[in-house]
Amino acid sequence: MAADSRRKIVPLVVVGAAACAIAAGGAWWWVNRQTYETTDNAFVQADKVTVAPMVEGYVAEVLVLDNQAVAPGQVLARIDPATIRARLDQAEANARALEAAVRAVDDKAALEAALIAQKAAGVRSAEAQAKLAHAELKRYGTLAGEGWVSPQRAQSADAAADQAAASVAQAQATLEAERRAAQSLGASRDQTLAQAAAARAAADQIRIDLSRTEIRAPIAGVVGARAVRPGQYVRAGAALMSLVPLGETYVVANFKETQLSRLRIGQPVTIKADAFGGRTLSGRIDSFAPATGSEFALIPVENAVGNFTKITQRLPVRIAVDRRDPLAAALRPGLSVDVKVDVTDRTGPAFADAAAGARLARNDPR
């Protein structure tokens, strides 16, 4: 009889335990569902910088190794400067030649000023001679009329007056020619000055190019994807390496559109990366992307078709990682992570409010 009772009790105990486990699991799921929004579609990202030269040439030195940490302004590589230095010497010589040409024009202008003064004195002398000849003509004309001098003498005075007038005209024409020559020197000087300024600017540009043969780190980071080697010929804009700022990584989590209504900016986030085992990091929701990921695809999805099937879309949500967390600097861009957002925090703007705020800012007349 006791054995029969035990046989009856055991199934009841098992069923009761299973019911309790199901009830506990359901309660845990319900509480967790009400408290958190989770996704495993999340990845670590960083604003990496691609290092590229601004001048072309042969690489003389590569001063960094793969995965090496560098500081801002640190020299990463050097391009052979010999060709650019030769161009700089030529440009500086051309600039000096044009500056000498400007001084030559100035010297010629000074000479023209002296010649103008000389020609002006010649005009005054010719005018004085013409005045004297005119007075002589008038006097001899009166005397010839009274019979005191011969008509031949009066004719000679008339010819002398005409010759003096011609000399005045010639002196004035010569003076005008010198003045015009001086004016042309002014235009020539302006042109030479402009050419000298252009030559100096060209020399400055080449001097800048010479300084750019030293390729420096624009930011602090770790060297990755190093594709440059000594002796390699590189062109301006070609990717040499990448710098990844490991201390400034963030997480982009792609949440379903059905989850967005509960998300708010500033909500605390727990981040779990497989690379760290069971250890977690903390962060907060920073912002929402302006469009779903499919909108930025090279080949956008065409939904205006007859066989349309609605698919839940995902929106990228940027999560800022707490820099004080010991694991923050160990995050590597590209790692996949699981994120869990505590949606009980409702102090920040919701997704709809954040979108409305962005629209108001765009339409602000200020």
C-alpha positions in Angstrom: 0.0 0.0 0.0 2.8 2.4 0.8 4.5 1.6 -2.5 1.3 2.4 -4.3 1.1 5.7 -2.5 4.6 6.6 -3.4 4.0 5.7 -7.1 1.1 8.1 -7.0 2.9 10.9 -5.2 6.0 10.9 -7.5 4.1 12.0 -10.7 2.3 14.6 -8.7 5.6 16.0 -7.4 7.1 16.0 -10.9 4.1 17.7 -12.4 4.1 20.3 -9.6 7.8 21.0 -10.0 7.4 21.4 -13.7 4.5 23.7 -13.2 6.5 25.8 -10.7 9.4 25.9 -13.1 7.2 27.0 -16.0 5.5 29.6 -13.8 8.9 30.9 -12.6 10.3 31.0 -16.1 7.2 32.7 -17.4 7.3 35.3 -14.6 11.0 35.9 -15.3 10.4 36.2 -19.0 7.5 38.6 -18.4 9.4 40.8 -16.0 12.5 40.8 -18.2 10.3 41.6 -21.3 8.8 44.5 -19.5 12.1 45.8 -18.2 14.5 45.4 -21.1 14.8 45.6 -24.9 17.5 43.4 -26.3 19.2 42.6 -29.6 22.2 40.7 -30.8 22.3 42.6 -34.1 24.9 45.1 -32.7 28.5 45.8 -33.6 31.4 47.9 -32.3 32.4 50.8 -34.5 34.9 53.7 -34.4 35.6 56.8 -36.5 38.7 55.4 -38.0 40.9 57.6 -40.3 42.5 56.5 -43.5 46.0 58.0 -43.9 46.8 59.1 -47.4 49.7 61.2 -48.8 49.1 64.6 -50.3 52.0 64.4 -52.7 53.3 61.5 -54.8 56.7 59.9 -54.9 58.8 57.0 -53.7 58.5 56.0 -50.0 61.8 56.5 -48.3 60.9 55.3 -44.8 58.0 53.7 -42.9 58.4 54.5 -39.3 55.5 52.5 -37.7 54.6 48.9 -37.5 51.2 47.0 -37.6 49.1 47.5 -34.5 51.4 50.2 -33.1 49.9 53.0 -31.1 50.7 56.5 -32.4 50.2 60.0 -31.1 48.8 63.0 -33.0 51.5 64.6 -35.3 53.8 61.6 -35.1 55.7 60.9 -38.4 54.3 57.7 -39.9 56.3 57.6 -43.2 58.5 59.8 -45.4 58.4 60.3 -49.1 61.7 60.9 -50.9 61.9 64.7 -51.1 64.7 65.0 -53.7 62.4 65.7 -56.7 60.3 68.2 -54.8 63.4 69.9 -53.4 64.7 70.4 -56.9 61.4 71.9 -58.0 61.5 74.2 -55.0 65.0 75.4 -56.0 63.8 76.1 -59.5 60.8 78.0 -58.3 62.8 80.1 -55.9 65.3 80.9 -58.7 62.4 81.9 -61.0 61.0 84.1 -58.2 64.3 85.8 -57.7 64.7 86.4 -61.4 61.3 88.1 -61.6 62.1 90.2 -58.5 65.3 91.3 -60.3 63.2 92.1 -63.3 61.1 94.4 -61.2 64.2 96.2 -59.9 65.4 96.5 -63.5 62.0 98.1 -64.4 62.4 100.5 -61.4 65.9 101.5 -62.6 64.6 102.1 -66.1 61.7 104.1 -64.7 64.2 106.3 -62.8 66.2 106.8 -66.1 63.0 107.7 -67.9 62.2 110.3 -65.2 65.6 111.9 -65.8 65.0 111.8 -69.6 61.6 113.4 -69.2 63.1 116.2 -67.1 65.8 116.6 -69.8 63.2 116.7 -72.6 61.1 119.1 -70.6 64.1 121.4 -70.4 64.6 121.0 -74.1 61.0 122.1 -74.7 61.5 125.2 -72.6 64.8 126.0 -74.4 63.1 125.6 -77.8 60.2 127.8 -76.7 62.6 130.5 -75.6 64.4 130.3 -79.0 61.0 130.5 -80.7 60.1 133.5 -78.7 63.3 135.3 -79.6 62.9 134.4 -83.2 59.4 135.7 -83.2 60.6 139.0 -81.7 63.4 139.2 -84.3 60.9 138.6 -87.1 58.6 141.3 -85.8 61.5 143.8 -85.5 63.0 143.1 -88.9 59.6 143.2 -90.5 59.0 146.7 -89.2 62.5 147.9 -90.3 62.0 146.3 -93.8 58.7 148.1 -94.2 60.5 151.4 -93.5 63.4 150.5 -95.8 66.1 150.3 -93.1 66.9 146.6 -93.9 66.8 144.6 -97.0 63.9 142.2 -97.7 66.3 139.3 -97.7 67.1 140.0 -94.0 63.4 140.0 -93.2 63.0 136.7 -95.0 65.9 135.2 -93.0 64.2 136.3 -89.8 60.9 134.7 -91.0 62.7 131.4 -91.7 64.4 131.5 -88.3 61.0 131.9 -86.6 59.6 129.0 -88.5 62.6 126.9 -87.7 62.2 127.8 -84.0 58.5 126.9 -84.0 59.4 123.5 -85.6 62.0 122.9 -82.9 59.4 123.6 -80.2 57.1 121.0 -81.9 59.9 118.5 -82.1 60.9 119.0 -78.5 57.3 118.6 -77.3 56.8 115.4 -79.4 60.0 114.0 -77.9 58.8 114.8 -74.4 55.4 113.2 -75.1 57.2 110.0 -76.4 59.2 109.8 -73.2 56.1 110.2 -71.1 54.4 107.5 -72.9 57.4 105.3 -72.5 57.3 105.9 -68.8 53.7 105.0 -68.7 54.4 101.7 -70.5 57.1 101.0 -67.9 54.4 101.3 -65.2 52.2 98.7 -66.9 55.3 96.5 -67.4 56.2 96.8 -63.8 52.7 95.8 -62.6 52.9 92.8 -64.9 56.3 91.8 -63.6 55.2 92.3 -60.1 52.2 90.0 -60.7 54.5 87.4 -62.2 56.9 87.7 -59.3 54.0 87.2 -56.8 52.8 84.2 -58.7 56.4 82.8 -58.7 56.6 83.3 -54.9 53.2 81.6 -54.4 54.3 78.7 -56.5 57.5 78.4 -54.4 55.4 78.5 -51.2 53.2 75.8 -52.6 56.2 73.6 -53.4 57.6 74.4 -50.0 54.3 73.1 -48.5 54.5 70.0 -50.7 58.0 69.5 -49.4 56.7 69.5 -45.8 54.1 67.0 -46.8 56.7 64.4 -47.7 56.5 63.7 -43.9 53.2 61.9 -43.5 52.0 62.5 -39.9 49.2 61.0 -37.8 46.1 63.2 -37.8 44.8 61.6 -34.7 45.8 59.3 -31.8 45.1 55.7 -32.6 46.4 52.3 -33.5 47.9 51.5 -36.9 45.9 49.0 -38.9 45.7 47.9 -42.6 49.2 49.1 -43.2 49.7 48.7 -47.0 52.8 50.9 -47.5 56.4 49.6 -47.7 59.8 51.4 -48.3 60.5 51.9 -52.0 56.9 51.8 -53.0 55.7 54.5 -55.3 52.6 56.2 -54.0 50.2 58.7 -55.4 48.3 61.5 -53.7 45.2 60.2 -52.1 46.2 56.5 -52.1 45.4 54.7 -48.8 48.5 53.8 -46.9 47.1 52.7 -43.5 44.3 53.3 -41.1 44.3 54.8 -37.6 41.7 53.4 -35.2 41.0 55.4 -32.1 40.4 52.5 -29.7 39.5 54.7 -26.8 36.7 56.3 -28.7 34.7 53.3 -29.9 30.9 53.1 -29.8 28.2 50.5 -30.5 25.6 50.6 -33.3 22.7 48.3 -32.4 20.1 47.6 -35.1 16.7 47.4 -33.2 13.5 46.3 -34.8 11.0 49.0 -35.5 8.6 47.3 -33.1 11.1 47.9 -30.3 11.7 51.6 -30.9 8.6 53.0 -29.1 10.2 52.0 -25.7 13.6 53.4 -26.4 14.7 56.8 -25.1 17.9 58.7 -25.4 20.0 58.3 -22.2 18.7 54.9 -21.2 21.3 52.7 -19.6 22.6 49.8 -21.7 24.4 46.7 -20.8 26.8 45.5 -23.4 28.1 41.9 -23.6 30.8 40.9 -26.1 31.8 37.3 -26.8 35.4 38.3 -26.8 35.2 39.2 -23.1 33.5 36.0 -21.9 30.9 36.8 -19.3 32.1 40.3 -18.5 29.9 43.2 -19.5 30.3 46.9 -20.2 28.0 49.8 -19.6 26.8 52.5 -21.9 23.8 54.7 -22.8 21.7 55.4 -25.8 23.2 58.3 -27.6 21.1 58.9 -30.7 18.9 57.3 -33.4 19.9 57.0 -37.0 17.9 59.2 -39.6 16.9 56.2 -41.7 16.9 52.4 -41.7 20.0 50.5 -42.9 18.3 49.5 -46.2 18.0 53.2 -47.1 21.7 53.6 -47.3 22.3 50.4 -49.4 23.9 50.8 -52.8 20.9 49.0 -54.3 17.8 50.3 -52.5 14.9 47.9 -51.9 12.0 48.5 -54.3 8.7 48.0 -52.4 6.3 49.2 -55.1 5.7 45.7 -56.5 2.7 43.4 -56.5 4.2 40.6 -54.4 5.2 42.9 -51.5 5.7 41.1 -48.2 6.1 43.3 -45.1 9.4 42.7 -43.3 10.2 44.2 -40.0 12.8 46.8 -40.6 15.7 47.7 -38.3 17.0 51.1 -37.3 20.6 51.7 -36.2 20.8 53.1 -32.7 24.1 54.6 -31.5 25.2 53.6 -28.0 27.9 55.5 -26.2 30.3 53.3 -24.2 31.2 54.5 -20.7 34.8 55.6 -21.0 35.4 54.8 -17.3 34.7 51.1 -17.9 38.0 49.1 -17.8 37.0 47.2 -20.9 36.1 50.3 -23.0 39.6 50.6 -24.4 39.7 46.9 -25.3 36.7 47.1 -27.7 37.7 46.6 -31.3 35.6 47.9 -34.2 33.8 45.1 -36.0 33.2 42.9 -32.9 29.6 41.7 -32.5 27.9 42.4 -29.1 24.7 41.8 -27.4 23.0 44.8 -25.9 20.2 45.1 -23.3 18.5 48.4 -22.7 16.8 49.2 -19.4 13.6 50.8 -20.7 12.3 51.6 -17.2 14.3 54.9 -17.4 11.9 57.4 -19.0 13.7 60.6 -18.3 15.1 61.2 -21.8 13.3 62.0 -25.1 11.6 59.0 -26.8 12.3 58.0 -30.3 9.3 59.9 -31.7 10.2 63.0 -29.6 13.8 62.9 -30.8 12.6 62.7 -34.5 10.2 65.6 -33.9 13.0 67.6 -32.3 15.3 67.0 -35.3 12.5 68.2 -37.6 11.8 71.4 -35.6 15.6 72.1 -35.6 15.7 71.8 -39.4 12.7 74.1 -39.9 13.9 76.7 -37.4 14.0 80.0 -39.3 17.0 81.1 -37.2 
